[in-house]
Amino acid sequence: MLVNYIQSIGIDPNSPDGKRLLEECILCMAGVNTAFDFQHNVKTIDLKPTGMSGKDLRLKLMEHSYFTLNVKYAALFMGMSPTNADTYNKVQAYICTEDVPIFREVFARRKLKSRVKQHCINRHLGLPDITLHHMRVQKDLFDFHIAKVKKHIKFKVYKQMRFISKAENIPLDDLHSEVTLRVIRAYYQLLPTRQSSDYITNYLRSSASKCVVNMIKAYTTAKRGRMVKGAADGYGGNEFFLVCESENQHKAGADDAEYSYEGLSNAVSTEETRHVDSAILFERLLSPYVGRKRAALEILAGQNDDGFSAYLRKKKSIKEGDDHADYQRRVAHTTFLNSLADYLGVIREAFMKFISSIGDKLVAHREFA
């Protein structure tokens, strides 16, 4: 069944990529690899023939939980059983004939087999819990568990999702079926398990509640949001864009040209934003420093210091009408630092070490200064 499925989506199961994908599917369905592991590992596999991403492929697999349960039990059984002919004969009862060779090839590797076995040990599963008989018993118990959860599902849907039914013109029966389907999937993903009946019932109720919450978020968040998150802004945050405007949002101040929503991307507002961002970044840079260290960094960043300008005029380094910024542009960087150290009354060598220690931060700031 698994081999036929991989073949149906356009990948040759006998190719190197096909064999790797089959292995990742087995580990994912067995619960050994997480969703993140699966999507990360299949990045190196050519999925172009499928027209799907790793995430899409994983979700497609999860849609067939009832059918892939046999594959899951077979993988766990192979991991817990010794590698011999008797094991291969027994596993044929779990899966179709086409899948047996790939299982033999995958579980011939000791490292992978150990991972599956450790997964069973972590879940406190023994060989009796992953037999074909146990799987059939758990399937038969589904009607017993779902009967306890039906009332909870109906209450959640008809009580909390009625407004979605009206707003989106979706029949409540359709929403009820969607939540029920998620609960069914949750049950088959939980198997095999040694948990009590009460635990399983509470687990399914919790799955139904989470599903309802997620569906409500999916239908309402986009409607409520005035702005949507865009690309990173370079300062650890994100840019945001308006998705809709109301009549009273067009004017936020007295000057329409400068402060209206239409003018958010014009040259004036963009330049003002850069100045604000620069001031915030500069304050973060200087926050650990006080006294002469802070004064030195402010001068190096281009802020005006009348005392330093007066000091340079007294030393005949600049003429009347000039300031330390003119001096900084005219002389070598080392000469400027020596003059600044003399003005602050600190040892030149120690001052040079201090400037060198924050050089990277200072250069990053000077891009905005």
C-alpha positions in Angstrom: 0.0 0.0 0.0 2.7 2.5 0.9 4.8 1.6 -2.2 1.7 2.0 -4.3 0.9 5.4 -2.7 4.5 6.7 -3.4 4.2 5.5 -7.0 0.8 7.2 -7.4 2.2 10.6 -6.5 4.9 10.4 -9.2 8.0 9.0 -7.5 9.6 5.7 -8.4 9.8 3.7 -5.2 12.9 1.8 -6.5 14.9 5.0 -7.1 17.3 6.4 -4.4 14.9 9.3 -3.7 11.9 6.9 -3.6 13.6 4.6 -1.1 14.6 7.5 1.2 11.1 8.9 1.0 9.6 5.5 1.9 12.0 5.3 4.9 11.0 8.8 6.1 7.3 7.9 5.7 7.7 4.8 7.7 9.5 6.6 10.6 6.9 9.4 10.5 3.9 7.1 10.6 5.5 5.0 13.3 5.8 8.2 15.4 9.6 7.9 15.7 10.2 11.2 13.7 8.2 14.3 14.5 6.6 16.5 11.8 9.6 18.8 11.9 12.0 15.9 11.5 10.1 14.6 8.5 9.8 18.0 6.7 13.5 18.7 7.4 14.7 15.3 6.1 12.7 15.3 2.9 14.2 18.7 1.9 17.1 16.8 0.2 14.6 14.6 -1.8 13.4 15.8 -5.2 9.6 16.2 -4.6 9.0 18.1 -7.9 7.2 15.2 -9.6 4.6 15.2 -6.7 3.9 18.9 -6.9 3.9 19.0 -3.1 6.1 20.3 -0.4 7.3 18.2 2.6 4.5 19.6 4.7 1.8 18.9 2.1 3.0 15.3 1.8 3.0 14.7 5.5 -0.5 16.1 5.8 -1.6 13.9 2.9 -0.3 10.9 4.8 -2.1 11.9 8.0 -5.4 12.0 6.1 -5.1 8.3 5.6 -4.6 7.4 9.3 -7.0 4.5 9.2 -5.3 2.8 6.3 -1.7 3.6 7.4 -2.3 2.2 10.9 -1.3 -1.2 9.5 2.0 0.4 8.4 2.5 1.9 11.8 1.9 -1.4 13.6 4.2 -3.2 11.1 7.0 -0.8 11.7 6.8 -1.1 15.5 6.5 -4.9 15.3 9.6 -5.0 13.1 11.5 -2.8 15.6 10.6 -4.9 18.6 11.1 -8.4 16.9 14.4 -10.2 16.0 15.5 -10.0 12.4 14.8 -13.4 11.0 12.5 -15.2 8.6 9.8 -15.8 11.1 9.4 -12.0 11.7 9.2 -11.4 7.9 6.5 -14.0 7.6 4.5 -12.5 10.4 4.8 -8.9 9.1 3.1 -10.0 5.8 -0.2 -10.1 7.7 0.1 -6.4 8.5 1.0 -5.0 5.1 0.5 -5.8 1.4 3.1 -7.9 -0.5 4.6 -4.8 -2.3 5.6 -3.2 1.0 7.4 -6.2 2.5 10.7 -5.8 0.5 11.1 -2.1 1.6 10.4 -3.1 5.2 13.1 -5.8 5.0 15.6 -3.3 3.5 14.8 -0.5 6.0 14.9 -2.6 9.2 18.0 -4.5 8.1 19.9 -1.4 9.4 20.6 -1.9 13.1 20.7 1.9 13.9 17.2 2.5 12.5 15.8 -0.6 14.1 17.2 0.5 17.5 15.5 3.9 17.1 12.1 2.3 16.6 12.7 -0.1 19.5 13.6 2.8 21.8 10.5 4.6 20.7 8.4 1.6 21.8 10.2 1.4 25.1 9.7 5.1 25.8 5.9 4.6 25.3 6.0 1.5 27.5 4.8 -0.7 24.6 5.6 -4.4 24.6 5.4 -6.9 21.8 1.8 -8.0 22.9 0.7 -4.3 22.4 1.7 -4.2 18.7 0.3 -7.5 17.5 -2.2 -7.8 14.7 -4.8 -9.0 17.3 -4.2 -5.9 19.5 -4.6 -3.6 16.5 -8.0 -5.2 15.6 -9.2 -4.9 19.2 -8.3 -1.2 19.3 -10.1 -0.6 16.0 -13.2 -2.4 17.4 -13.0 -0.2 20.6 -13.3 3.0 18.5 -17.1 3.0 18.5 -17.0 2.7 22.3 -14.7 5.7 22.7 -16.4 7.9 20.0 -19.8 7.4 21.6 -18.5 9.1 24.8 -17.2 12.0 22.8 -20.1 12.7 20.4 -22.0 14.8 22.9 -18.9 16.9 23.6 -18.3 17.5 19.9 -21.9 18.5 19.3 -21.9 20.9 22.2 -18.7 22.6 21.1 -19.8 22.9 17.5 -23.4 24.1 18.0 -22.5 26.3 20.9 -19.2 28.0 19.8 -19.3 27.8 16.0 -22.8 29.0 15.3 -21.6 32.5 14.4 -19.1 31.0 11.9 -21.9 29.0 10.3 -23.9 32.3 9.8 -21.0 34.5 8.8 -19.4 32.0 6.3 -22.7 30.4 5.2 -21.4 26.9 6.2 -24.0 24.4 7.5 -23.4 23.4 11.1 -23.5 19.7 10.0 -20.4 20.3 7.8 -18.6 21.9 10.7 -19.6 19.0 12.9 -18.3 16.5 10.4 -15.0 18.3 10.1 -14.4 18.2 13.9 -15.5 14.6 14.1 -13.0 13.8 11.3 -10.2 15.4 13.3 -11.1 13.4 16.4 -11.1 10.2 14.4 -7.6 11.0 13.1 -6.4 11.8 16.6 -7.6 8.4 17.8 -5.7 6.5 15.1 -2.6 8.6 15.7 -2.7 7.7 19.4 -2.6 4.0 18.7 -1.1 1.7 19.9 -1.5 2.7 23.5 -1.7 1.1 26.9 -3.6 4.1 28.4 -6.9 3.6 30.2 -10.3 4.1 28.6 -10.8 7.4 30.6 -7.5 8.7 29.4 -8.4 8.0 25.8 -11.8 9.6 26.2 -10.3 12.8 27.7 -7.7 12.8 25.0 -10.3 12.8 22.3 -12.4 15.5 24.0 -9.3 17.7 24.2 -8.6 17.1 20.5 -12.1 18.2 19.7 -11.8 21.4 21.8 -8.4 22.3 20.2 -9.9 21.7 16.8 -12.8 24.0 17.4 -10.4 26.7 18.7 -8.1 26.4 15.7 -11.1 26.6 13.3 -12.4 29.7 15.0 -9.0 31.3 14.7 -8.7 30.4 11.1 -12.1 31.9 10.2 -11.8 35.1 12.4 -8.2 36.2 12.6 -8.0 37.5 9.1 -11.2 39.4 9.4 -10.2 41.2 12.6 -6.7 42.1 11.6 -6.3 45.6 10.2 -2.7 44.9 9.3 -0.8 41.8 8.2 2.8 40.9 9.0 5.3 41.4 6.2 9.0 40.9 5.8 11.6 41.3 8.6 12.5 45.0 9.2 16.2 44.3 10.1 15.8 45.2 13.8 14.3 42.0 15.1 10.7 42.9 14.2 8.5 42.9 11.1 6.9 45.3 8.7 3.1 45.5 8.7 0.7 46.3 5.9 -2.9 47.5 5.9 -5.4 45.0 4.5 -8.4 47.3 4.8 -9.2 50.9 5.6 -12.3 52.6 7.0 -13.5 56.2 6.3 -12.2 57.6 9.6 -8.7 56.1 9.2 -7.7 58.2 6.2 -6.9 61.2 8.4 -4.8 60.8 11.6 -3.7 64.4 11.9 -4.1 68.0 10.6 -1.9 67.5 7.5 -3.3 64.9 5.1 -0.2 64.8 2.9 2.1 63.9 5.7 0.1 61.9 8.2 -2.6 60.1 6.2 -2.6 56.3 5.8 -2.0 56.8 2.1 1.3 58.6 2.9 2.7 55.9 5.1 5.2 54.8 2.4 6.1 58.3 1.1 9.6 59.7 1.3 8.8 62.0 4.3 7.4 59.3 6.6 10.1 56.8 5.5 12.9 59.2 6.4 11.3 60.0 9.7 11.0 56.3 10.5 14.7 55.8 9.7 15.6 58.6 12.2 13.4 57.0 14.9 14.9 53.6 14.3 18.4 55.1 14.4 17.7 56.8 17.7 16.3 53.6 19.2 19.3 51.6 18.0 21.8 54.3 19.2 20.2 54.4 22.7 20.5 50.6 22.9 24.1 50.8 22.0 24.9 53.5 24.7 22.8 52.1 27.5 25.6 50.1 29.1 27.9 53.1 29.2 28.0 56.2 31.4 30.3 59.1 32.0 33.3 59.6 29.7 32.7 56.4 27.8 29.2 57.5 26.8 30.5 61.0 25.9 33.2 59.5 23.7 30.7 57.3 21.8 28.3 60.2 21.4 31.1 62.3 19.9 32.2 59.5 17.6 28.7 59.0 16.4 28.5 62.7 15.3 26.6 64.3 18.1 27.7 67.9 18.8 29.8 68.6 21.9 30.6 72.3 22.4 33.2 71.6 25.0 35.2 69.4 22.6 34.9 72.0 19.8 36.1 74.7 22.2 39.1 72.4 23.2 40.1 72.0 19.6 39.9 75.7 18.9 42.1 76.4 22.0 44.6 73.9 20.6 44.5 75.7 17.2 43.3 72.4 15.6 40.2 74.0 14.0 39.4 77.6 13.1 36.5 79.8 14.3 33.2 78.7 12.9 34.2 75.0 12.7 33.4 72.2 15.1 34.7 68.8 16.0 32.7 67.2 13.1 34.8 69.2 10.6 38.0 68.1 12.4 36.9 64.5 12.3 36.4 64.7 8.5 39.7 66.4 7.9 42.2 64.4 10.0 43.1 60.7 10.2 40.9 58.5 12.5 43.8 57.8 14.8 44.6 61.5 15.2 41.0 62.2 16.0 40.9 59.5 18.7 44.1 60.8 20.3 42.7 64.3 20.5 39.4 62.9 21.9 41.4 60.9 24.6 43.3 64.1 25.6 40.1 66.1 25.8 38.4 63.4 28.0 41.6 63.1 30.2 42.1 59.3 29.7 45.2 57.3 28.7 45.4 57.0 24.9 46.3 53.2 24.9 43.4 52.3 27.2 41.1 54.5 25.1 42.2 52.8 21.9 41.4 49.4 23.5 38.0 50.5 24.5 37.1 51.8 21.1 38.4 48.6 19.5 36.3 46.4 21.9 33.1 48.1 20.7 34.1 48.5 17.1 31.6 46.1 15.6 28.7 47.7 17.4 29.9 51.2 16.4 30.2 50.3 12.8 26.7 48.8 12.8 25.4 52.0 14.3 27.2 54.3 11.9 25.1 52.8 9.0 22.1 54.7 10.5 23.9 57.7 12.0 
